[in-house]
Amino acid sequence: MSEPTDIEIDEEEFAENTLVEAIENQIESDNPPAAMATFNKLTLVGYEREEILNLMAHVLAVEIDAILEEDRAFNTEWYETALRALPELPPEKK
């Protein structure tokens, strides 16, 4: 397996930053309501802000991957359920 290139690393970092920014926007706008509720719950049980945002961004990434793979619309019900289940992460598709 080859080592990742600087371009691949930059793309991965850009994607992570974009997902975290989307989560921050969801929390700020309280849309969906599960975003703020999940952030508050994880804060109360001792998670740090950065870790919470990364967990939530992971859930968003799983849903985006499913959208692209299945060529379907965003599944808000699944997304909110997966957010509320954190810190348990949803299974990734194989």
C-alpha positions as a printed NumPy array, in Angstrom:
array([[  0.   ,   0.   ,   0.   ],
       [  1.427,   3.378,  -0.924],
       [  1.828,   6.297,   1.434],
       [ -0.851,   9.013,   1.17 ],
       [  0.189,  12.052,  -0.806],
       [ -0.002,  15.627,   0.439],
       [ -2.95 ,  16.207,  -1.887],
       [ -4.852,  13.24 ,  -0.415],
       [ -4.132,  14.458,   3.107],
       [ -5.269,  17.976,   2.195],
       [ -8.495,  16.61 ,   0.683],
       [ -9.175,  14.492,   3.768],
       [ -8.522,  17.44 ,   6.077],
       [-10.774,  19.659,   3.948],
       [-13.57 ,  17.072,   4.107],
       [-13.216,  16.755,   7.897],
       [-13.244,  20.526,   8.35 ],
       [-16.293,  20.873,   6.107],
       [-18.21 ,  18.195,   8.037],
       [-17.327,  19.795,  11.384],
       [-18.423,  23.184,  10.04 ],
       [-21.746,  21.672,   8.957],
       [-22.227,  20.233,  12.454],
       [-21.42 ,  23.594,  14.05 ],
       [-24.034,  25.213,  11.796],
       [-26.611,  22.593,  12.79 ],
       [-25.926,  23.199,  16.481],
       [-26.057,  26.981,  16.081],
       [-29.332,  26.875,  14.147],
       [-30.796,  24.067,  16.286],
       [-31.679,  22.293,  13.049],
       [-32.112,  19.419,  13.354],
       [-32.985,  19.648,  17.051],
       [-31.081,  16.398,  17.663],
       [-27.821,  18.225,  16.909],
       [-28.06 ,  20.572,  19.884],
       [-29.564,  17.858,  22.094],
       [-26.709,  15.488,  21.291],
       [-24.085,  18.175,  21.816],
       [-25.572,  19.037,  25.219],
       [-25.877,  15.376,  26.267],
       [-22.279,  14.565,  25.392],
       [-21.045,  17.743,  27.087],
       [-22.886,  16.787,  30.27 ],
       [-21.253,  13.36 ,  30.35 ],
       [-17.775,  14.827,  29.991],
       [-16.87 ,  14.824,  26.307],
       [-14.754,  17.708,  25.007],
       [-16.151,  19.973,  22.278],
       [-13.705,  18.787,  19.614],
       [-14.447,  15.121,  20.327],
       [-18.21 ,  15.75 ,  20.199],
       [-17.938,  17.558,  16.872],
       [-15.83 ,  14.719,  15.456],
       [-18.33 ,  12.078,  16.609],
       [-21.215,  14.028,  15.115],
       [-19.279,  14.648,  11.886],
       [-18.673,  10.904,  11.637],
       [-22.437,  10.295,  11.728],
       [-22.955,  12.906,   9.018],
       [-20.216,  11.301,   6.894],
       [-21.874,   7.87 ,   7.176],
       [-25.166,   9.362,   5.963],
       [-23.485,  11.229,   3.098],
       [-21.72 ,   8.02 ,   2.022],
       [-25.088,   6.219,   2.04 ],
       [-26.689,   9.004,  -0.019],
       [-23.96 ,   8.743,  -2.653],
       [-23.89 ,   4.953,  -2.677],
       [-27.664,   4.482,  -2.771],
       [-28.509,   7.59 ,  -4.847],
       [-31.211,   8.722,  -2.44 ],
       [-32.275,  11.744,  -0.423],
       [-30.978,  12.621,   3.039],
       [-32.62 ,  10.402,   5.669],
       [-33.35 ,  12.856,   8.484],
       [-34.975,  10.218,  10.689],
       [-31.93 ,   7.925,  10.516],
       [-29.557,  10.866,  11.007],
       [-31.322,  12.159,  14.124],
       [-31.554,   8.643,  15.577],
       [-27.842,   8.061,  14.944],
       [-26.953,  11.412,  16.547],
       [-29.017,  10.612,  19.632],
       [-27.27 ,   7.215,  19.931],
       [-23.852,   8.838,  20.295],
       [-21.31 ,   8.13 ,  21.665],
       [-22.169,   4.77 ,  20.09 ],
       [-21.154,   5.087,  16.463],
       [-23.364,   3.752,  13.67 ],
       [-21.999,   0.745,  11.791],
       [-20.151,   1.592,   8.594],
       [-21.205,  -0.124,   5.41 ],
       [-18.784,  -2.613,   3.935]])
